[in-house]
């Protein structure tokens, strides 16, 4: 195998990694604001995937029109989930929030399996690619990476330059102080949860433009999100994007040499290793 | 330990469960009870983690599957008798868990839980790619394996008695740990890990030890169970669904009590049986389990036993 092919595989991995980063950003945002690890994250990624399937394949809308729609509907879904399952366990032991969101995941995946079985779905999106030597970068991968970058940029602007965004950051750094300054913290928590879920859903939509998927795909991407969050440092959205790109790079580097069935083993190994050596993340910046 | 009524209650119930199907020669009842006993073993050992130390272990089924693999491998390839093979499986898996635990249990709270989520998938893939254990097809036991025990009929009854014995041992161990200094340390970790460490509880060591202890009996049970089944393969051995259901059982019966998880396991088994026979609900088994778990977590975090003990405090003497 030539150097170009390996380099191309790495670059392609980086493009996909940007989308992993976007998914992980949702996870890390929710953790940073309310110390809840959302184990229904995978289910929400699948929600975004099926969103694309219904809008593009069933209704015949242009594929990328699903992106804003899944952001909005993901946000709505997240707010509902917050009030149903998360609100009562804010401030209770971590065990309880893990179990509650895990239960939500079970319910959603179970309903999805009953409705659509576990057979694979595929949405074919055609975009012209960029040819480099005898290697072609798929158009959908480039588009997904660009959109992931744009959405991450918008999120940054939102968190730093709007009143609601600033309120979310205030609640993340000290909820009591935020409440005393007149911020309605409960509403802010529900919005932050909605935002996190919206990020999961939109990254699911982007992944579905690139790869086939099933109802159970969420688990694999959820694991990737955890690896990315740990690489980037929990509660640190900017680190998540870097962590995602790093994971994509590792995947791009290993795929030419190893069968796909080893991917979860490598990712899990990486995950445990990171947790043990850098419990605060490799890209952990000073928070705030 | 034997001064309280609880351990005697466990022994009596186990004897009854073991002997009733044998005397009536009711094979159907036996098969139902095997499943219930496995559930009780899984739930009771998981409770050491969830209920005592306050740490959720999403990959608890890994112990059961790995123990099964070690046991079946020893019986089939090295021609070991069942009991030593099962004990060897338990010890081996427990040792691996201790090593892994010493590595990851320095992690606190949520980080630890995240590490256990990936472990089931990683181990399943590892075993699928591991040729000495038959890869994706697994290991089949030939009929000869049952010959030393006097044929398949006798072997199945022996396996049944052993599983019931492991169930009783799980409950007794859970009771003994709860009433020991070790158990007290675990409960302190569950309440407030910082405070426990300040008061001199060696928290990383205790967490690794309880992780390892909760691996032992499920691994022994796995070896016996898959011996009885006659075949072990990765999808059946590392069934994430069962891992999840074990969590539901612990929470349903009441985490942190000795008898609660067993009660939860039994109730869940009954519920599951009822759901599976109802055509409309058989597809929604995990949905209903999930909804049940959510309702318990949100509204009755103490589970059934928590409710009973608050309502009738006098029963505490009888129900640990």
Boltz contact constraints between the chains, C-beta under 6 A:
constraints:
  - contact:
      token1: [A, 37]
      token2: [B, 110]
      max_distance: 6.0
  - contact:
      token1: [A, 88]
      token2: [B, 298]
      max_distance: 6.0
  - contact:
      token1: [A, 94]
      token2: [B, 109]
      max_distance: 6.0
  - contact:
      token1: [A, 94]
      token2: [B, 110]
      max_distance: 6.0
  - contact:
      token1: [A, 95]
      token2: [B, 54]
      max_distance: 6.0
  - contact:
      token1: [A, 95]
      token2: [B, 56]
      max_distance: 6.0
  - contact:
      token1: [A, 96]
      token2: [B, 297]
      max_distance: 6.0
  - contact:
      token1: [A, 98]
      token2: [B, 56]
      max_distance: 6.0
  - contact:
      token1: [A, 98]
      token2: [B, 113]
      max_distance: 6.0
  - contact:
      token1: [A, 99]
      token2: [B, 297]
      max_distance: 6.0
  - contact:
      token1: [A, 100]
      token2: [B, 294]
      max_distance: 6.0
  - contact:
      token1: [A, 100]
      token2: [B, 297]
      max_distance: 6.0
  - contact:
      token1: [A, 103]
      token2: [B, 290]
      max_distance: 6.0
  - contact:
      token1: [A, 103]
      token2: [B, 293]
      max_distance: 6.0
  - contact:
      token1: [A, 103]
      token2: [B, 294]
      max_distance: 6.0
  - contact:
      token1: [A, 106]
      token2: [B, 286]
      max_distance: 6.0
  - contact:
      token1: [A, 106]
      token2: [B, 290]
      max_distance: 6.0
  - contact:
      token1: [A, 107]
      token2: [B, 287]
      max_distance: 6.0
  - contact:
      token1: [A, 107]
      token2: [B, 290]
      max_distance: 6.0
  - contact:
      token1: [A, 107]
      token2: [B, 291]
      max_distance: 6.0
  - contact:
      token1: [A, 110]
      token2: [B, 286]
      max_distance: 6.0
  - contact:
      token1: [A, 110]
      token2: [B, 287]
      max_distance: 6.0
  - contact:
      token1: [A, 111]
      token2: [B, 287]
      max_distance: 6.0
  - contact:
      token1: [A, 114]
      token2: [B, 283]
      max_distance: 6.0
  - contact:
      token1: [A, 223]
      token2: [B, 118]
      max_distance: 6.0
  - contact:
      token1: [A, 226]
      token2: [B, 114]
      max_distance: 6.0
  - contact:
      token1: [A, 261]
      token2: [B, 125]
      max_distance: 6.0
  - contact:
      token1: [A, 264]
      token2: [B, 121]
      max_distance: 6.0
  - contact:
      token1: [A, 264]
      token2: [B, 122]
      max_distance: 6.0
  - contact:
      token1: [A, 264]
      token2: [B, 125]
      max_distance: 6.0
  - contact:
      token1: [A, 265]
      token2: [B, 122]
      max_distance: 6.0
  - contact:
      token1: [A, 265]
      token2: [B, 125]
      max_distance: 6.0
  - contact:
      token1: [A, 265]
      token2: [B, 126]
      max_distance: 6.0
  - contact:
      token1: [A, 268]
      token2: [B, 118]
      max_distance: 6.0
  - contact:
      token1: [A, 268]
      token2: [B, 122]
      max_distance: 6.0
  - contact:
      token1: [A, 271]
      token2: [B, 118]
      max_distance: 6.0
  - contact:
      token1: [A, 272]
      token2: [B, 115]
      max_distance: 6.0
  - contact:
      token1: [A, 275]
      token2: [B, 107]
      max_distance: 6.0
  - contact:
      token1: [A, 275]
      token2: [B, 111]
      max_distance: 6.0
